[in-house]
Amino acid sequence: MAKKGNRVQVILECTEHKESGMPGTSRYITTKNKKNTTGRMELKKYNPILKKHTVHKEIK
């Protein structure tokens, strides 16, 4: 039986990649506790297409 809790899966998408106009996207899947983190998540992750660390924001 699965646990019922406050953790939900979220998708993080690169913000700089959208602005650059290059094809493709950089996305990561992670989980967050929706009770403690009510706003949108924002993490620095590696973008393999741009070959550098960039800010990735939670998308809906």
PQR file of N, CA, C, O and H, with PARSE charges and radii, in Angstrom:
ATOM      1  N   MET A   1       0.831  -1.177   0.000 -0.4000 1.5000
ATOM      2  CA  MET A   1       0.000   0.000   0.000 -0.0000 2.0000
ATOM      3  C   MET A   1       0.880   1.246   0.000  0.5500 1.7000
ATOM      4  O   MET A   1       1.829   1.346   0.777 -0.5500 1.4000
ATOM      5  N   ALA A   2       0.565   2.167  -0.852 -0.4000 1.5000
ATOM      6  CA  ALA A   2       1.347   3.400  -0.973 -0.0000 2.0000
ATOM      7  C   ALA A   2       1.053   4.342   0.186  0.5500 1.7000
ATOM      8  O   ALA A   2      -0.054   4.393   0.722 -0.5500 1.4000
ATOM      9  H   ALA A   2      -0.206   2.086  -1.484  0.4000 1.0000
ATOM     10  N   LYS A   3       2.109   5.093   0.552 -0.4000 1.5000
ATOM     11  CA  LYS A   3       1.937   6.083   1.617 -0.0000 2.0000
ATOM     12  C   LYS A   3       1.240   7.315   1.065  0.5500 1.7000
ATOM     13  O   LYS A   3       1.498   7.724  -0.067 -0.5500 1.4000
ATOM     14  H   LYS A   3       3.008   5.051   0.117  0.4000 1.0000
ATOM     15  N   LYS A   4       0.374   7.896   1.845 -0.4000 1.5000
ATOM     16  CA  LYS A   4      -0.240   9.162   1.484 -0.0000 2.0000
ATOM     17  C   LYS A   4       0.466  10.243   2.288  0.5500 1.7000
ATOM     18  O   LYS A   4       0.508  10.192   3.517 -0.5500 1.4000
ATOM     19  H   LYS A   4       0.165   7.563   2.765  0.4000 1.0000
ATOM     20  N   GLY A   5       1.009  11.203   1.595 -0.4000 1.5000
ATOM     21  CA  GLY A   5       1.752  12.242   2.298 -0.0000 2.0000
ATOM     22  C   GLY A   5       1.679  13.565   1.573  0.5500 1.7000
ATOM     23  O   GLY A   5       0.826  13.794   0.716 -0.5500 1.4000
ATOM     24  H   GLY A   5       0.975  11.244   0.596  0.4000 1.0000
ATOM     25  N   ASN A   6       2.606  14.428   1.949 -0.4000 1.5000
ATOM     26  CA  ASN A   6       2.631  15.773   1.402 -0.0000 2.0000
ATOM     27  C   ASN A   6       3.620  15.935   0.255  0.5500 1.7000
ATOM     28  O   ASN A   6       3.749  17.027  -0.298 -0.5500 1.4000
ATOM     29  H   ASN A   6       3.299  14.242   2.645  0.4000 1.0000
ATOM     30  N   ARG A   7       4.329  14.850  -0.115 -0.4000 1.5000
ATOM     31  CA  ARG A   7       5.321  14.955  -1.173 -0.0000 2.0000
ATOM     32  C   ARG A   7       4.667  14.803  -2.547  0.5500 1.7000
ATOM     33  O   ARG A   7       3.865  13.896  -2.770 -0.5500 1.4000
ATOM     34  H   ARG A   7       4.225  13.962   0.333  0.4000 1.0000
ATOM     35  N   VAL A   8       5.024  15.704  -3.458 -0.4000 1.5000
ATOM     36  CA  VAL A   8       4.511  15.665  -4.823 -0.0000 2.0000
ATOM     37  C   VAL A   8       5.676  15.759  -5.806  0.5500 1.7000
ATOM     38  O   VAL A   8       6.713  16.348  -5.499 -0.5500 1.4000
ATOM     39  H   VAL A   8       5.675  16.441  -3.277  0.4000 1.0000
ATOM     40  N   GLN A   9       5.496  15.174  -6.988 -0.4000 1.5000
ATOM     41  CA  GLN A   9       6.503  15.237  -8.030 -0.0000 2.0000
ATOM     42  C   GLN A   9       6.365  16.553  -8.792  0.5500 1.7000
ATOM     43  O   GLN A   9       5.254  16.962  -9.129 -0.5500 1.4000
ATOM     44  H   GLN A   9       4.654  14.695  -7.237  0.4000 1.0000
ATOM     45  N   VAL A  10       7.482  17.213  -9.064 -0.4000 1.5000
ATOM     46  CA  VAL A  10       7.479  18.462  -9.811 -0.0000 2.0000
ATOM     47  C   VAL A  10       8.505  18.384 -10.942  0.5500 1.7000
ATOM     48  O   VAL A  10       9.466  17.618 -10.868 -0.5500 1.4000
ATOM     49  H   VAL A  10       8.385  16.881  -8.790  0.4000 1.0000
ATOM     50  N   ILE A  11       8.293  19.178 -11.982 -0.4000 1.5000
ATOM     51  CA  ILE A  11       9.207  19.234 -13.115 -0.0000 2.0000
ATOM     52  C   ILE A  11       9.901  20.593 -13.089  0.5500 1.7000
ATOM     53  O   ILE A  11       9.253  21.634 -12.981 -0.5500 1.4000
ATOM     54  H   ILE A  11       7.512  19.800 -12.043  0.4000 1.0000
ATOM     55  N   LEU A  12      11.231  20.566 -13.189 -0.4000 1.5000
ATOM     56  CA  LEU A  12      12.022  21.797 -13.235 -0.0000 2.0000
ATOM     57  C   LEU A  12      12.507  22.006 -14.664  0.5500 1.7000
ATOM     58  O   LEU A  12      13.041  21.084 -15.280 -0.5500 1.4000
ATOM     59  H   LEU A  12      11.758  19.721 -13.276  0.4000 1.0000
ATOM     60  N   GLU A  13      12.323  23.225 -15.198 -0.4000 1.5000
ATOM     61  CA  GLU A  13      12.730  23.523 -16.567 -0.0000 2.0000
ATOM     62  C   GLU A  13      13.688  24.708 -16.573  0.5500 1.7000
ATOM     63  O   GLU A  13      13.525  25.657 -15.806 -0.5500 1.4000
ATOM     64  H   GLU A  13      11.889  23.974 -14.697  0.4000 1.0000
ATOM     65  N   CYS A  14      14.682  24.639 -17.443 -0.4000 1.5000
ATOM     66  CA  CYS A  14      15.700  25.686 -17.538 -0.0000 2.0000
ATOM     67  C   CYS A  14      15.096  26.980 -18.058  0.5500 1.7000
ATOM     68  O   CYS A  14      14.338  26.974 -19.028 -0.5500 1.4000
ATOM     69  H   CYS A  14      14.814  23.868 -18.065  0.4000 1.0000
ATOM     70  N   THR A  15      15.434  28.097 -17.407 -0.4000 1.5000
ATOM     71  CA  THR A  15      14.920  29.398 -17.826 -0.0000 2.0000
ATOM     72  C   THR A  15      15.800  30.031 -18.907  0.5500 1.7000
ATOM     73  O   THR A  15      15.290  30.702 -19.804 -0.5500 1.4000
ATOM     74  H   THR A  15      16.050  28.102 -16.619  0.4000 1.0000
ATOM     75  N   GLU A  16      17.099  29.826 -18.830 -0.4000 1.5000
ATOM     76  CA  GLU A  16      18.022  30.429 -19.798 -0.0000 2.0000
ATOM     77  C   GLU A  16      17.910  29.767 -21.168  0.5500 1.7000
ATOM     78  O   GLU A  16      18.134  30.412 -22.193 -0.5500 1.4000
ATOM     79  H   GLU A  16      17.513  29.280 -18.102  0.4000 1.0000
ATOM     80  N   HIS A  17      17.567  28.497 -21.185 -0.4000 1.5000
ATOM     81  CA  HIS A  17      17.474  27.769 -22.449 -0.0000 2.0000
ATOM     82  C   HIS A  17      16.326  28.309 -23.302  0.5500 1.7000
ATOM     83  O   HIS A  17      16.459  28.414 -24.522 -0.5500 1.4000
ATOM     84  H   HIS A  17      17.385  27.974 -20.353  0.4000 1.0000
ATOM     85  N   LYS A  18      15.204  28.649 -22.674 -0.4000 1.5000
ATOM     86  CA  LYS A  18      14.063  29.216 -23.397 -0.0000 2.0000
ATOM     87  C   LYS A  18      14.458  30.522 -24.077  0.5500 1.7000
ATOM     88  O   LYS A  18      14.079  30.764 -25.224 -0.5500 1.4000
ATOM     89  H   LYS A  18      15.096  28.563 -21.683  0.4000 1.0000
ATOM     90  N   GLU A  19      15.215  31.364 -23.378 -0.4000 1.5000
ATOM     91  CA  GLU A  19      15.602  32.678 -23.884 -0.0000 2.0000
ATOM     92  C   GLU A  19      16.644  32.599 -24.991  0.5500 1.7000
ATOM     93  O   GLU A  19      16.711  33.486 -25.841 -0.5500 1.4000
ATOM     94  H   GLU A  19      15.522  31.167 -22.447  0.4000 1.0000
ATOM     95  N   SER A  20      17.474  31.524 -24.990 -0.4000 1.5000
ATOM     96  CA  SER A  20      18.550  31.407 -25.976 -0.0000 2.0000
ATOM     97  C   SER A  20      18.034  31.071 -27.366  0.5500 1.7000
ATOM     98  O   SER A  20      18.695  31.378 -28.358 -0.5500 1.4000
ATOM     99  H   SER A  20      17.419  30.803 -24.299  0.4000 1.0000
ATOM    100  N   GLY A  21      16.850  30.437 -27.457 -0.4000 1.5000
ATOM    101  CA  GLY A  21      16.287  30.100 -28.759 -0.0000 2.0000
ATOM    102  C   GLY A  21      16.832  28.812 -29.360  0.5500 1.7000
ATOM    103  O   GLY A  21      16.469  28.452 -30.480 -0.5500 1.4000
ATOM    104  H   GLY A  21      16.314  30.188 -26.651  0.4000 1.0000
ATOM    105  N   MET A  22      17.694  28.119 -28.634 -0.4000 1.5000
ATOM    106  CA  MET A  22      18.242  26.852 -29.124 -0.0000 2.0000
ATOM    107  C   MET A  22      17.169  25.763 -29.045  0.5500 1.7000
ATOM    108  O   MET A  22      16.302  25.812 -28.173 -0.5500 1.4000
ATOM    109  H   MET A  22      17.989  28.412 -27.725  0.4000 1.0000
ATOM    110  N   PRO A  23      17.224  24.776 -29.954 -0.5600 1.5000
ATOM    111  CA  PRO A  23      16.230  23.694 -29.909  0.2800 2.0000
ATOM    112  C   PRO A  23      16.451  22.773 -28.714  0.5500 1.7000
ATOM    113  O   PRO A  23      17.570  22.650 -28.216 -0.5500 1.4000
ATOM    114  N   GLY A  24      15.377  22.123 -28.255 -0.4000 1.5000
ATOM    115  CA  GLY A  24      15.463  21.199 -27.119 -0.0000 2.0000
ATOM    116  C   GLY A  24      15.161  21.903 -25.810  0.5500 1.7000
ATOM    117  O   GLY A  24      15.014  23.124 -25.757 -0.5500 1.4000
ATOM    118  H   GLY A  24      14.468  22.222 -28.659  0.4000 1.0000
ATOM    119  N   THR A  25      15.072  21.099 -24.744 -0.4000 1.5000
ATOM    120  CA  THR A  25      14.845  21.649 -23.412 -0.0000 2.0000
ATOM    121  C   THR A  25      15.654  20.870 -22.400  0.5500 1.7000
ATOM    122  O   THR A  25      16.038  19.726 -22.643 -0.5500 1.4000
ATOM    123  H   THR A  25      15.192  20.107 -24.787  0.4000 1.0000
ATOM    124  N   SER A  26      15.911  21.490 -21.270 -0.4000 1.5000
ATOM    125  CA  SER A  26      16.574  20.824 -20.159 -0.0000 2.0000
ATOM    126  C   SER A  26      15.581  20.757 -19.015  0.5500 1.7000
ATOM    127  O   SER A  26      15.201  21.784 -18.453 -0.5500 1.4000
ATOM    128  H   SER A  26      15.600  22.420 -21.073  0.4000 1.0000
ATOM    129  N   ARG A  27      15.156  19.536 -18.665 -0.4000 1.5000
ATOM    130  CA  ARG A  27      14.178  19.349 -17.596 -0.0000 2.0000
ATOM    131  C   ARG A  27      14.652  18.298 -16.617  0.5500 1.7000
ATOM    132  O   ARG A  27      15.316  17.330 -16.989 -0.5500 1.4000
ATOM    133  H   ARG A  27      15.464  18.701 -19.122  0.4000 1.0000
ATOM    134  N   TYR A  28      14.300  18.505 -15.360 -0.4000 1.5000
ATOM    135  CA  TYR A  28      14.582  17.554 -14.287 -0.0000 2.0000
ATOM    136  C   TYR A  28      13.289  17.264 -13.538  0.5500 1.7000
ATOM    137  O   TYR A  28      12.434  18.141 -13.408 -0.5500 1.4000
ATOM    138  H   TYR A  28      13.761  19.292 -15.058  0.4000 1.0000
ATOM    139  N   ILE A  29      13.142  16.030 -13.040 -0.4000 1.5000
ATOM    140  CA  ILE A  29      12.000  15.662 -12.214 -0.0000 2.0000
ATOM    141  C   ILE A  29      12.503  15.448 -10.798  0.5500 1.7000
ATOM    142  O   ILE A  29      13.497  14.755 -10.585 -0.5500 1.4000
ATOM    143  H   ILE A  29      13.837  15.318 -13.145  0.4000 1.0000
ATOM    144  N   THR A  30      11.816  16.043  -9.828 -0.4000 1.5000
ATOM    145  CA  THR A  30      12.180  15.903  -8.423 -0.0000 2.0000
ATOM    146  C   THR A  30      10.902  15.923  -7.589  0.5500 1.7000
ATOM    147  O   THR A  30       9.805  16.067  -8.129 -0.5500 1.4000
ATOM    148  H   THR A  30      11.008  16.605 -10.001  0.4000 1.0000
ATOM    149  N   THR A  31      11.045  15.781  -6.290 -0.4000 1.5000
ATOM    150  CA  THR A  31       9.888  15.836  -5.399 -0.0000 2.0000
ATOM    151  C   THR A  31      10.068  16.983  -4.417  0.5500 1.7000
ATOM    152  O   THR A  31      11.187  17.399  -4.114 -0.5500 1.4000
ATOM    153  H   THR A  31      11.936  15.664  -5.852  0.4000 1.0000
ATOM    154  N   LYS A  32       8.940  17.482  -3.928 -0.4000 1.5000
ATOM    155  CA  LYS A  32       8.994  18.524  -2.910 -0.0000 2.0000
ATOM    156  C   LYS A  32       7.862  18.283  -1.922  0.5500 1.7000
ATOM    157  O   LYS A  32       6.865  17.638  -2.245 -0.5500 1.4000
ATOM    158  H   LYS A  32       8.032  17.144  -4.174  0.4000 1.0000
ATOM    159  N   ASN A  33       8.031  18.809  -0.719 -0.4000 1.5000
ATOM    160  CA  ASN A  33       7.009  18.723   0.305 -0.0000 2.0000
ATOM    161  C   ASN A  33       6.126  19.961   0.147  0.5500 1.7000
ATOM    162  O   ASN A  33       6.550  21.079   0.437 -0.5500 1.4000
ATOM    163  H   ASN A  33       8.841  19.333  -0.456  0.4000 1.0000
ATOM    164  N   LYS A  34       4.888  19.746  -0.320 -0.4000 1.5000
ATOM    165  CA  LYS A  34       4.022  20.891  -0.608 -0.0000 2.0000
ATOM    166  C   LYS A  34       3.569  21.631   0.637  0.5500 1.7000
ATOM    167  O   LYS A  34       3.091  22.762   0.547 -0.5500 1.4000
ATOM    168  H   LYS A  34       4.543  18.837  -0.556  0.4000 1.0000
ATOM    169  N   LYS A  35       3.714  21.004   1.798 -0.4000 1.5000
ATOM    170  CA  LYS A  35       3.341  21.666   3.053 -0.0000 2.0000
ATOM    171  C   LYS A  35       4.414  22.681   3.469  0.5500 1.7000
ATOM    172  O   LYS A  35       4.090  23.772   3.938 -0.5500 1.4000
ATOM    173  H   LYS A  35       4.102  20.085   1.870  0.4000 1.0000
ATOM    174  N   ASN A  36       5.683  22.321   3.295 -0.4000 1.5000
ATOM    175  CA  ASN A  36       6.789  23.203   3.687 -0.0000 2.0000
ATOM    176  C   ASN A  36       7.159  24.189   2.588  0.5500 1.7000
ATOM    177  O   ASN A  36       7.537  25.325   2.877 -0.5500 1.4000
ATOM    178  H   ASN A  36       5.946  21.435   2.914  0.4000 1.0000
ATOM    179  N   THR A  37       7.053  23.765   1.324 -0.4000 1.5000
ATOM    180  CA  THR A  37       7.425  24.603   0.192 -0.0000 2.0000
ATOM    181  C   THR A  37       6.176  24.901  -0.610  0.5500 1.7000
ATOM    182  O   THR A  37       5.840  24.167  -1.539 -0.5500 1.4000
ATOM    183  H   THR A  37       6.745  22.843   1.090  0.4000 1.0000
ATOM    184  N   THR A  38       5.487  25.974  -0.256 -0.4000 1.5000
ATOM    185  CA  THR A  38       4.217  26.274  -0.906 -0.0000 2.0000
ATOM    186  C   THR A  38       4.414  26.975  -2.248  0.5500 1.7000
ATOM    187  O   THR A  38       3.586  26.821  -3.146 -0.5500 1.4000
ATOM    188  H   THR A  38       5.760  26.570   0.499  0.4000 1.0000
ATOM    189  N   GLY A  39       5.480  27.729  -2.400 -0.4000 1.5000
ATOM    190  CA  GLY A  39       5.735  28.444  -3.651 -0.0000 2.0000
ATOM    191  C   GLY A  39       6.408  27.554  -4.675  0.5500 1.7000
ATOM    192  O   GLY A  39       6.601  26.360  -4.446 -0.5500 1.4000
ATOM    193  H   GLY A  39       6.153  27.854  -1.671  0.4000 1.0000
ATOM    194  N   ARG A  40       6.763  28.141  -5.804 -0.4000 1.5000
ATOM    195  CA  ARG A  40       7.435  27.393  -6.863 -0.0000 2.0000
ATOM    196  C   ARG A  40       8.911  27.218  -6.527  0.5500 1.7000
ATOM    197  O   ARG A  40       9.563  28.140  -6.036 -0.5500 1.4000
ATOM    198  H   ARG A  40       6.606  29.111  -5.990  0.4000 1.0000
ATOM    199  N   MET A  41       9.427  26.027  -6.799 -0.4000 1.5000
ATOM    200  CA  MET A  41      10.830  25.708  -6.532 -0.0000 2.0000
ATOM    201  C   MET A  41      11.734  26.322  -7.592  0.5500 1.7000
ATOM    202  O   MET A  41      11.335  26.492  -8.744 -0.5500 1.4000
ATOM    203  H   MET A  41       8.898  25.278  -7.199  0.4000 1.0000
ATOM    204  N   GLU A  42      12.950  26.651  -7.189 -0.4000 1.5000
ATOM    205  CA  GLU A  42      13.936  27.220  -8.094 -0.0000 2.0000
ATOM    206  C   GLU A  42      15.304  26.691  -7.661  0.5500 1.7000
ATOM    207  O   GLU A  42      15.773  27.003  -6.566 -0.5500 1.4000
ATOM    208  H   GLU A  42      13.274  26.513  -6.253  0.4000 1.0000
ATOM    209  N   LEU A  43      15.943  25.895  -8.514 -0.4000 1.5000
ATOM    210  CA  LEU A  43      17.230  25.293  -8.186 -0.0000 2.0000
ATOM    211  C   LEU A  43      18.227  25.527  -9.311  0.5500 1.7000
ATOM    212  O   LEU A  43      17.842  25.697 -10.467 -0.5500 1.4000
ATOM    213  H   LEU A  43      15.562  25.642  -9.403  0.4000 1.0000
ATOM    214  N   LYS A  44      19.514  25.534  -8.966 -0.4000 1.5000
ATOM    215  CA  LYS A  44      20.558  25.596  -9.974 -0.0000 2.0000
ATOM    216  C   LYS A  44      20.924  24.158 -10.343  0.5500 1.7000
ATOM    217  O   LYS A  44      21.380  23.383  -9.502 -0.5500 1.4000
ATOM    218  H   LYS A  44      19.827  25.396  -8.026  0.4000 1.0000
ATOM    219  N   LYS A  45      20.715  23.818 -11.622 -0.4000 1.5000
ATOM    220  CA  LYS A  45      21.004  22.479 -12.118 -0.0000 2.0000
ATOM    221  C   LYS A  45      21.856  22.606 -13.381  0.5500 1.7000
ATOM    222  O   LYS A  45      21.955  23.681 -13.973 -0.5500 1.4000
ATOM    223  H   LYS A  45      20.345  24.447 -12.305  0.4000 1.0000
ATOM    224  N   TYR A  46      22.471  21.486 -13.784 -0.4000 1.5000
ATOM    225  CA  TYR A  46      23.325  21.478 -14.972 -0.0000 2.0000
ATOM    226  C   TYR A  46      22.482  21.345 -16.236  0.5500 1.7000
ATOM    227  O   TYR A  46      21.599  20.490 -16.313 -0.5500 1.4000
ATOM    228  H   TYR A  46      22.391  20.613 -13.304  0.4000 1.0000
ATOM    229  N   ASN A  47      22.752  22.180 -17.210 -0.4000 1.5000
ATOM    230  CA  ASN A  47      22.101  22.099 -18.512 -0.0000 2.0000
ATOM    231  C   ASN A  47      23.115  21.528 -19.498  0.5500 1.7000
ATOM    232  O   ASN A  47      24.082  22.206 -19.844 -0.5500 1.4000
ATOM    233  H   ASN A  47      23.469  22.875 -17.148  0.4000 1.0000
ATOM    234  N   PRO A  48      22.909  20.273 -19.962 -0.5600 1.5000
ATOM    235  CA  PRO A  48      23.897  19.646 -20.845  0.2800 2.0000
ATOM    236  C   PRO A  48      23.975  20.279 -22.233  0.5500 1.7000
ATOM    237  O   PRO A  48      24.998  20.147 -22.905 -0.5500 1.4000
ATOM    238  N   ILE A  49      22.926  20.958 -22.675 -0.4000 1.5000
ATOM    239  CA  ILE A  49      22.939  21.574 -23.997 -0.0000 2.0000
ATOM    240  C   ILE A  49      23.766  22.863 -23.974  0.5500 1.7000
ATOM    241  O   ILE A  49      24.563  23.109 -24.879 -0.5500 1.4000
ATOM    242  H   ILE A  49      22.095  21.066 -22.129  0.4000 1.0000
ATOM    243  N   LEU A  50      23.573  23.679 -22.939 -0.4000 1.5000
ATOM    244  CA  LEU A  50      24.359  24.913 -22.786 -0.0000 2.0000
ATOM    245  C   LEU A  50      25.709  24.646 -22.125  0.5500 1.7000
ATOM    246  O   LEU A  50      26.593  25.503 -22.148 -0.5500 1.4000
ATOM    247  H   LEU A  50      22.926  23.479 -22.204  0.4000 1.0000
ATOM    248  N   LYS A  51      25.868  23.469 -21.541 -0.4000 1.5000
ATOM    249  CA  LYS A  51      27.112  23.034 -20.879 -0.0000 2.0000
ATOM    250  C   LYS A  51      27.524  23.952 -19.730  0.5500 1.7000
ATOM    251  O   LYS A  51      28.692  24.314 -19.591 -0.5500 1.4000
ATOM    252  H   LYS A  51      25.150  22.774 -21.522  0.4000 1.0000
ATOM    253  N   LYS A  52      26.523  24.325 -18.897 -0.4000 1.5000
ATOM    254  CA  LYS A  52      26.811  25.106 -17.692 -0.0000 2.0000
ATOM    255  C   LYS A  52      25.646  24.967 -16.717  0.5500 1.7000
ATOM    256  O   LYS A  52      24.581  24.466 -17.078 -0.5500 1.4000
ATOM    257  H   LYS A  52      25.574  24.031 -19.009  0.4000 1.0000
ATOM    258  N   HIS A  53      25.855  25.412 -15.483 -0.4000 1.5000
ATOM    259  CA  HIS A  53      24.803  25.385 -14.473 -0.0000 2.0000
ATOM    260  C   HIS A  53      23.908  26.605 -14.669  0.5500 1.7000
ATOM    261  O   HIS A  53      24.382  27.732 -14.813 -0.5500 1.4000
ATOM    262  H   HIS A  53      26.720  25.819 -15.190  0.4000 1.0000
ATOM    263  N   THR A  54      22.594  26.347 -14.671 -0.4000 1.5000
ATOM    264  CA  THR A  54      21.635  27.416 -14.882 -0.0000 2.0000
ATOM    265  C   THR A  54      20.493  27.268 -13.878  0.5500 1.7000
ATOM    266  O   THR A  54      20.373  26.240 -13.212 -0.5500 1.4000
ATOM    267  H   THR A  54      22.209  25.431 -14.554  0.4000 1.0000
ATOM    268  N   VAL A  55      19.661  28.296 -13.775 -0.4000 1.5000
ATOM    269  CA  VAL A  55      18.500  28.271 -12.877 -0.0000 2.0000
ATOM    270  C   VAL A  55      17.378  27.500 -13.555  0.5500 1.7000
ATOM    271  O   VAL A  55      17.007  27.784 -14.694 -0.5500 1.4000
ATOM    272  H   VAL A  55      19.758  29.131 -14.316  0.4000 1.0000
ATOM    273  N   HIS A  56      16.843  26.516 -12.833 -0.4000 1.5000
ATOM    274  CA  HIS A  56      15.703  25.743 -13.310 -0.0000 2.0000
ATOM    275  C   HIS A  56      14.526  26.046 -12.391  0.5500 1.7000
ATOM    276  O   HIS A  56      14.648  25.957 -11.170 -0.5500 1.4000
ATOM    277  H   HIS A  56      17.144  26.284 -11.907  0.4000 1.0000
ATOM    278  N   LYS A  57      13.373  26.409 -12.984 -0.4000 1.5000
ATOM    279  CA  LYS A  57      12.180  26.743 -12.218 -0.0000 2.0000
ATOM    280  C   LYS A  57      11.114  25.685 -12.403  0.5500 1.7000
ATOM    281  O   LYS A  57      11.053  25.009 -13.430 -0.5500 1.4000
ATOM    282  H   LYS A  57      13.274  26.481 -13.976  0.4000 1.0000
ATOM    283  N   GLU A  58      10.282  25.556 -11.394 -0.4000 1.5000
ATOM    284  CA  GLU A  58       9.180  24.599 -11.428 -0.0000 2.0000
ATOM    285  C   GLU A  58       8.133  25.052 -12.443  0.5500 1.7000
ATOM    286  O   GLU A  58       7.751  26.221 -12.483 -0.5500 1.4000
ATOM    287  H   GLU A  58      10.332  26.105 -10.560  0.4000 1.0000
ATOM    288  N   ILE A  59       7.677  24.099 -13.264 -0.4000 1.5000
ATOM    289  CA  ILE A  59       6.605  24.386 -14.203 -0.0000 2.0000
ATOM    290  C   ILE A  59       5.375  23.606 -13.798  0.5500 1.7000
ATOM    291  O   ILE A  59       5.461  22.638 -13.042 -0.5500 1.4000
ATOM    292  H   ILE A  59       7.988  23.149 -13.231  0.4000 1.0000
ATOM    293  N   LYS A  60       4.226  24.032 -14.304 -0.4000 1.5000
ATOM    294  CA  LYS A  60       2.977  23.376 -13.935 -0.0000 2.0000
ATOM    295  C   LYS A  60       2.677  22.230 -14.865  0.5500 1.7000
ATOM    296  O   LYS A  60       1.659  21.556 -14.707 -0.5500 1.4000
ATOM    297  H   LYS A  60       4.156  24.819 -14.917  0.4000 1.0000
TER
END
